[in-house]
């Protein structure tokens, strides 16, 4: 996989529109199963599972409400599609800019249950063990204290939720991205929202023509 979030130099431009259009076609195209007819008629008519892109004013309003600058790949996603109707049969739909919020506000019980305090405000897991992604990752290894400051970006699906973690930011300004589910012993973590979404899409459709998008 090409990890665009790790490209050095100028700001990275993520090919969201191309990726999301291809993804929509897989869910809504002629080869999709009957179950996909659950989607609204407008989605089938347009061939698009998203919304129009959020205007800059809406994203600026979200950043002002959060008191934080959004990570580049997620911000560019909202510019391409302000929310997303269907991720997969596990994760819930992605929220639009108006509904995105801190986990502690949207789901305070989850934030409190998982957000255990740590002694002296030190990380509960050291960086050498924590900052591992991909096949080297153990989902049990999660800094539970980060639940208290996580950003909820999806609705609940099949007891699963997607979040961004502003406590871990890489050199490109990308926040760590989380896939959480009630049946996980922890959290599956990614260096960025882009990496998270690419992994979810390719897991569902490993044989699709992703090479043209550099994935």
N, C-alpha and C positions, 0 to 999 in steps of 0.2 A: 504494500500500500504506500502511495506517495503521501507523506505527512507534510502537507502544505503549511501547517502551523509551525513547522520548524525551519522554514525557509528563512535565510538570513537576509539582511538588507532592508529594502523598502517594505512598506506594508503589504501584506499578502492579500491577493484578491481570490476569494474562494468561488468556484464555479457552481454556486448554489442553484441557479436557475436551470442549468443543464442537468444537474444531478436530480433535482426535484421533478423535473419534467419526465426524465427517464423512469424514476421511481413511480410516479403517478401512472405512467403507461403500463407498468407491470401489474399494478393493482386493478386498473380499470380497463386494460386492453382486451382484445378479443380472446386471448388465451387465459384470462382470469376465470376462476371458478364461479359457480352460481352464488356462492356465499358473498362474493364481492358486490352483488346487487344490493347489499344492505346500505351501500353508500347512496346519498341523495342523487336525484336525477340531475341536478346542476353539475355535480362532479363528473358524472358520465358524459354529459353534454359537452363540458369544457375539457375533459381529459386532464383535470387538475384537482389534486386533493388539498390544495392550500387555499390561501386567500390572496388578495392583492397585497403588494408590498406595503409595509407601514411607512407613512411619510416621516421625514426626519423630525418633524415637530412632535410626533407621537413617541418616537424613540428618545428624543431629548427630554420629554416629559417623564418618561419611565426612568431615565437616569437621574433626573432631579428628584423624583419620588424615592428612589432607592438610595440616593446619595452616593452613587458609584458609577463609574464609566464601564459600560458593558464590554466584554471581551470581543475582539474583532470578528471571529467566526460566527458568534451568535448574533452580533449586531448586523452583520451582513445577511444572515439568514432572515431576520425580521424585515430587512429592506427588500428581500426577494419574496417573502411570504409571511404575512403577519398572523402566524399560527399555522397549524397543520392538522388536518382532520383525522388522520389515522397513521400511526407509526407501525404497529404490528398488533398481534393478538395478545400481547403482554403489556407493553407500555401504553399509556393513555395518550390522547391527542395533545399536541403542543399548544400551549396557551398563547393568546395574542398579547400585545404589549400592554394593553389595559389591565389584563388579569394576572400577569406575572408578578410575583411578590416573594418576600422572604418566607422561608418555611415556618419560622417562628410565628408569623402572622396568619398564614394560610392553613397550617396544620400544627398548632402549638403542642398538641399531645405527642406527635411524632418527634418534634424537635426536642421536647423535654425528655421523652423516654430514651432516645438514643444519645442525646447531647450531654453525656456525663461530664462532670467537672474533673479536671486533672490537677494534681498537686502543683502549687507554685506557678500555674499557667504554663508549664513546660509541655511540649508536644508529647502525647502519649506514646508515639512511635517515632523513632529516630529516622532521619531522612534516608540513610543508606538502605533501610528496610522499606520505607514508605514509598519513595519515588521510583517505583517499578511498575511498568505497564505491560500490556500484551500478555504473552504466554508466561512471563516470569512473575505475574501478579497472583497473589492469594487474596481473594475477596474478603477474607476475614480481617486482613490488615487494613483497618480504616481508623482514622482519628475521629473518634466519636464526638469529640468536642466541636468538630466542624459542622455538625448538624445544627448547631445553634446559630450559625451565620450563613447557612446554605440558601441558595436562591431556587425556588420551585419554578420550573419552566414548563411542566406538563400537568395535566389532570391525572387522576388515578386511572390506571387501566385495570388489568387483572391483578390487583394488589401490587402494582408496580408504579414507580414514579421516576422522573428524570429531574436532576438538579445540577446546578453549577456551584462550584466551591471557590469563593473569592479568597479563601485563606491560602490557596496554592495558586500562584500566578507565574507563568514562565516568562522567558525573555521577550516573547512576542506579545505579551499582555493577555495571553489566553488563560482563562480560569480552568482549573481541573473540572471535568464533567463526570457526573455520577449516574449510574443505573442502579436503582434500589428496588428491591421487591421483598415482600413479607416473608418469602420462603428462602431468601439468601441469608447466609450467616453473617454477611457484611454488605459491602458495596463493590460493584465493578467500576473501576475508575479509569479515566482516559485523560490524556494531556490537554484535550480541548473538546469543545462541542462538536467541531467538525469531525474529529477522530471518533467520537461516540456515534454520531449519526452514520458515518461511513461503515462502521463495524456492524451496526444494527441492520442496515440495508443489505450489506453483502452477506450477512449471516442468513437472511431470509432468501436472498436471490444470488447465490454464489456463482451461478453460471451465466448471469447476465453480462452484456457487453460493456464491462466497466473499463476496459483497457483504453477506450477512446477518451475517457475522462481522466486518464492517468491514475486510476485507483488500483 
